[in-house]
Amino acid sequence: MRFIETPLQDLLIIEPTVFTDDRGYFFESYNRDVFAKNGLNLEFVQDNQSFSKKNALRGLHFQAGLAAQAKLVRVVQGAVLDVAVDIRPESPTFLKHFTIELSASNFKQLLIPRGFAHGFLTLSETALFTYKCDNTYSKANDRGIRFDDPQIGIRWPSENGSFIISEKDLGLPYFKDMKEMA
C-alpha cells in the first residue's frame, strides 16, 4: 500500500497493492496496522455507501465541531471526480481544493482529514461510492459549501452543462456567506 502526499496538507492518495491472476484481483482497501505504521492512527466507526447516476454532483459537505470526520473514500463501481477542499483557517492550504478521478479500475482511494469539505461528480453511467468515517454522522453539525463557489473555483467537467443536484446542495451557502464553520 502506497501513501502519496497531495498539494494539500494532510490529504493523502492511497494506492493499494493489487494482486491479479486468472480469477480476477484481490487487494486490502484498509489495514489498521499498515495505516498506523504510516502515522495514521484512525479509528473508523461508520461505513457509508452511495449510488449515483451520471452527472450526479454531491457536495461540498462536512461535519462541524466535535462531529468533524476524517474519511477514507473509494469507488467500487464506476468513476467519479472526487474533490476535497481544505477549510481549516490555520492551514497553509486554506480554501485550496484537490481533484482526483477515483474509479473501480484505478483502485485509488483518498484519505480526507478532518477539516475538509468533500464532494464528487459521477463520471460514469452509474457509480457506487463507499467511505469509512472516524466519527458518526450528526445532523445538527451537518454543513456544506456551494459546489460552484467562485472563491474556491472548482472546475467541474460536464458534457452538457447540467448536473443532477439535490435541493439541499443547491441551497448551500457560498463560503463568504457562511455564518459558522464550527
Buried (B, 14 or more C-beta within 10 A) or exposed (E): BEBEEBEBBBBBBBBBEEEEEEEEEEEEBBEEEBBEEBEBEBEBEEEEEBEBEBBBBBBBBBBBEEBBBBBBBBBEBBBBBBBBBBBBEEBEBBBBBBBBBBBBEBBBBBBBBBBBBBBBBBBBEEBBBBBBBBBEEBEEBEBBBBBBBEEBEBEBEEEEEEBEBEEEBEEBEEBEEBEEBE
